[in-house]
């Protein structure tokens, strides 16, 4: 894992002013493009494989966002980056060739995708004397989950384990790519860090009950292949990290876990069943548009076993992903001297980001610290919580 590297203090090369959002006319990308266009008028391009789609979106913005054609993939030609100050990537990739090119040619890069294999490959890139920075794990999960994990861990003397719980509202409209990823992940087997080693687990298993606070209360959450649980052991030095997913409608996550135990998700490998499932899931709007994140870090504090927790709640996770991305892009453009590869928690902190992106309908960043009570008998052991809004 590369972290922030020392630079010679110079800015990006002269003439680099453009901001290119690849996937910038998609479900989340269009929101990022429009937010950046407000801050950087005349400099933002929404790019993607279809120039026609980019042009139509540009017309919707009255030209505030400009169109650009940009193919992504191993067969895509290398692009001229001489005028580009920042690339914001909203599309999944298999190989980090573009990241490497940006670092070599002095173009900042930011990625909001969550494909584990790609992020691990990008994090392992070794570019001698990079001329720009690449920021990975930007958004809600990964992104805000990483920041909350870093904050919770910092409250302890040493962190032995981190549990991340994410609750999503089933009433929110999601883009096709997000729905496909969720469906494909339902029966997936994936690796997580446990006790400094990689172990294979399966989606929608090993459920726990998470306390999200507010009116949401307690929800059942199950393992899910979010990338934060693979990258945080490297950035925070925590040997055991897990991420789980649940939903606002009671019983849905538990039902999905039951279907997984019956082997139903194996049918999703059959193309017609996958297509039908994606269509049905995309049309499902049975709950609210709320989301919530609860992160708990476990370890010693002042010589006692402790739990440190952080919680946030809000509306429309896709919009929040875009707000985090736009804010991070602004921070990155304000740091032209930054060099190297880093994840969001290595650049920014939870308090400043949540303060910048939080909407009126969102909660404060809530933090709690509890200690194991050792002065009383084992039969009556409990925890003494301390809660504070941050």
Order of alpha helices (4+ residues) and beta strands (2+ residues): beta-alpha-beta-alpha-beta-beta-alpha-beta-alpha-beta-alpha-beta-alpha-beta-beta-beta-beta-alpha-beta-alpha-alpha-beta-beta-alpha-beta-alpha-beta-beta
